Amino acid sequence: MKLQQLKYLIAVRDHNLNVSVASDALYTSQPGVSKQIGLLESELGVRIFERRGKHLHRITPVGEEIIKCAEAMLNIESKIKAISREYLDPTVGTLNIHTTHTIARYLLPKSVTYFTKKYPKISFHLHPVMSATKEQISKGYSDFSIVAHEIGFDKELIALPAYLWTLSLVVPQDHPLAKVKKPTLEQLCQYPILSYESGATGRQVQDKVFQAAGLTPTYYMTVMDAGVIKRYVELGFGIGIISSLVANDHDAPGLVAINLEHLFEPCPAQICFSKSILLQNYMYDFISSFSPHLTKEMIQNVMQQPTQARIDELLAGVELPVY
């Protein structure tokens, strides 16, 4: 049995049992992947994949168990390599982070500047958050994700509170609300609203408050990108309710930003990583540079807790940055 064969198994699983696509992702040939999987099945004496003609149809029950073990073995291999790399040169490595456009643009530059100056030999890669990101993090394919919401409990992930973010109103300078320091919910409902899509954290907070007040606002346009919302507010489509980070950016001089913290509670953001990852010193350093309350000692303490309830208890009372 070879580790390379185990990598082939996981790649095929991750590419919907399409050996051709998996081999392309592995930068190897399709016949080579098929041959190695066949050799492994012969060695083990079981079928990992059920076949229909020349194609893989599904993973067998025993194959599911074998692939779980393969992932565990490859995680151990990854940790061994990481230990060796850090011993040889703790300033060399790679950091892969999945995050949102807003976080990458408005919050990460300070940390990235600090990090790249301190660790010039470590390559830094930012990736967009997608539906598969949670799985990529939990399986160790990426180091961290920084997201503007709570991800919920996941037995394979550590999710730490990174910061809180508030909502602000954006309106044109000549709008009736432009000079109102603390708009009411009733005033907001008088105008068509441009904000996040239903289900997004920033929108859920709004929906909860409006519903509790017995009000039904008119969401004229919903968009995931706050910068796009600002642009359409500039064009006169309505008033915008977006992240204060984006609202306070001076990229639209014709707009006025008014904080709505008196109406809507701050939204949580989290930094997440796999429980199986071996955090190296430069990774701790990056997390602390982004969220100063998450010291190496604090993170290690969190990782030793047996339940989410214990983690929540440990983190209770931690003061978070608010943006």
N, C-alpha and C positions, 0 to 999 in steps of 0.2 A: 504494500500500500504506500502510495506517495502523496505528499501534501498537494502536489499539482493536480492529482486526480480529484481530490476533495474540492479544490477550487473550481474545477470543471463542473462538478455536481451542482455547486451553489450557483454558478453562473447560468447554467441551463435552467435551474429552478427560477432564478430571478428574471429570466428572459422568456417566461411563459413556455418553457420546454422547446423553444426554437433553437436548435443546435447551431444553425447558420448564424443567427443574430448573436448568440452567445460566443461563438468562435470569433466573430468580428470584434466583439467587445474585449476579448482576451488576446487579440492580435495573433491568432493562430489559425490553423486550418480546420475546417469542419470534419474531415476524415480523422484528423488527429484527435479531436475531442471525442468523437464517437468511439474511436478505438480504445482510448484510455478508460472511458466509462465502461465499455465492454470488458476490458481486462480486469477492472475493479470488481464488476459483478461476478466474473468467473472466479476470482480469488476468494470473494466472500461466499459464493455459492447461492446468492439470492438475486432476484430482480429488483433493482432500485426503481426502474421506470417500466411502465407497461407500454407496449408498442402496438401500433396499428400500421402494418406495412413497414415502410421506412421511417415513419414518424413516431415521436414519443407522444403517447396519449395522456398519461397521467402518472403521478408518483404513487408507487405502491405503499401500503401501510408501513412495511418494514423500511422502505426507502425514506419515508418521512422521518423515522427515528434515526436512520443513518445520517441524513442531512443535518439534523439537529446536532448530532455528535460531531459531524464535520465542521459545523460552524464554531462549536466550542473549541475544537482542536486548532482551528485557524486563528481564533481569538488568542489562544495561548501562544501560538507562533508569533502573532503580532506583538504581544507583550514582551516576549523574549527578545525580539528584534529591537523594540523600543528601549528596553533595559540596556542592551548592548550599545545602541546609538548614543544614549545619554551618558554612558560610561566613557565612551570614546571621545565624544564632543557634545556637551549639553546645549551648544548653541546652534546645532544643525538639525534641521527637520522640516516638516511641512505642517501647516495649519489650514484646515478646511472648515469654513463656517457657512452655514445656511442662514440667511436672514432676509428681512424685507427691504424694499427700496428706501423707505423712510428711515429705518434704523441705519442702513448703510450710508445714507447721505448725511444725516443730521447728527447721529450719535457716535458712530464708529470712527470717524476721521481722527479724533484726538487719540484714541487707543491704538489705532493702526500706526499713526505717526510715531508714538512712543515705542510701540512694539518693534517696528521695522528698524528703528534707529538702534535699539538695544540688541536686536537679534537679526543682523543683516544677512546671516546665512540661512535663515528660515524663510521658505517661500510661503506666501500668504495668499489664500484663494477664497473669494466670496462667491457664494452660489445663491440663486433665488430659492425662496421657500416654495415647495410644491406639495402636492398631495402625498407623494412618496417620501418626503423628507423625514418624517417621524421614523419610518422603517429604516431609512438609510442611516440615521443616527443610532438607532437601537442596535443595528447590526454592525456598527463600527465602521461604516463606509465613509463617514464624515465625522469630524471631531465634535463640533458644537452646532446648535441652532439657537438663534436669538429671535424670539417671536413676541409680538405685541398682544399676547393673550395667554391664558392659562391652558396648558395642554391636557390637564386631567391626569389621573393616576395611570401609570404604566409601569408594570413590574420590571421592565428592562431599562427604564430611564431614570435618571436623576434630573429633577426640574427645580431650579433655584430661582427665587424672586430676584429679578435684575433691577427693576425700577418701576415707577408708576408714571403714567402719562395722562394728561388732561385733554379735555375737548374745548375748542374755542369756536366762536362765531366769526365768520368772515363775510363782510358786506362791502359794497362800493362806498367810497367816501361821501357821496351825496345821498346815501340811503337813510331813511328815517331812523333806523336803529344804530347808525354810525356813532351817535353821541350819547347813546344809552349805556351807562357803565355796567349796569346789572340787568340785562333783559329778563323778562319773565317768560314762563312757558307759554302763557297766553299770547304774548307779543310774538314769539317765534312762530306760533301756529297761524298767524295772520298772513304769512308769506310762504310761497313754495320753497321747500327745503331740498338742498343738494347734500347728500351725505353718503355714508358707506352702505354696502349691500346688506340686506337682511341676513342676520346670522353672524356678521362680523362683530368683534368685541365692542368697538366704538358705537355701533348701531344698537346692540343689545342693551347697553347702558341707557341710551336715549329711549328706546321702546319701553323699558321698565318704568322710567320716570313719567313719561307721557301717559302711559296706561294707568299708573297709580293716581294721576291727577284727573283721570277721566277725559283726556284730550286725545284728539286724533289729528296729528299733523299731516300735511300733504307732502310726501316725498316725491318731488317732481322728477328727480334724477338720482340714481344710485350708481356709484362708481367705487372700485376698490382703491384707486390711487388718489390720495388727497391733493396732489399737485394738479391733477386733471380737474378735480372739483373746483379748485381756485380759479382755474382758467375759465370755466363756464360761469362762475359767479361774476368774473370780470365782464363776460359777455352779456350779463343781465338776465340769466336764466332763473335766478333766485338767490336765497341766502345759503351759505355753506356752514355745516357743522363738521369740523375735522380736527385732527390732532393739532395741539398747540404748537408742536415742533414745526409743523409745516405752515400753520397759520401765521406764526411770527417771523417766518422767513421774509426778507425784504425783496423778494423777487417779483412782487406785484405791487408797485407803489400806489396803484389806484385803489387798493383795498385796505380796510381797517379790520384789525383782529381784536376781539373782545373775549376774554377768558370766561368760560361758563362753569367754573368749578363750584359756583354757588348753586348750580342746578344739577349737575351730573358728577357723580363720584369718580375719582381717578380710576383708570383702567390698569390692570396688571400686565407686566411683561416678564418673560422668563428666559433664562439661559439653560439649555438642556444638553445632556450628554449621556452616553451609554454607561450603564453600570459596569460593563465589562472592559471599558477603556482604561488603559494605564496612563493616568495624567502625569505628564512630565512637568518639570519646573517651569518651563516657558509657557505651558498651558495655564498653570495656576497664575502666573504673572499676567497673562492676557486677561483672564477672568477678573482679577483684582483691579486691573487698570480700567476695565469697563464698569465694574460694580465694586467700588472700594470696600463695601461691607462684606463681600465674599472673599475673605482671606483664605490662605492655604489651610490654616488650622480649622476654620469654620467648614470649609468644603470637605476636608478629611473627616471631620466629626459627623457631618451629614451622611457621608457615604457609609459610616459604620452603624447607622441606625437601622433597626430591623423592619420598621413599619413606616408608612407615610404619616401616621398619627404622631410618631416620635419625631419625625422630621419637622412637621408643622409646629410641634411644641418647642423644638429647638430654635426655630426661626421666628417664633412669635416675639413681637416687640422690636424686631430689627427695623431700624429706620431706613427707608428706601429713598433714593433720589427721586424727585418729582420733576417732570418736564412738561 
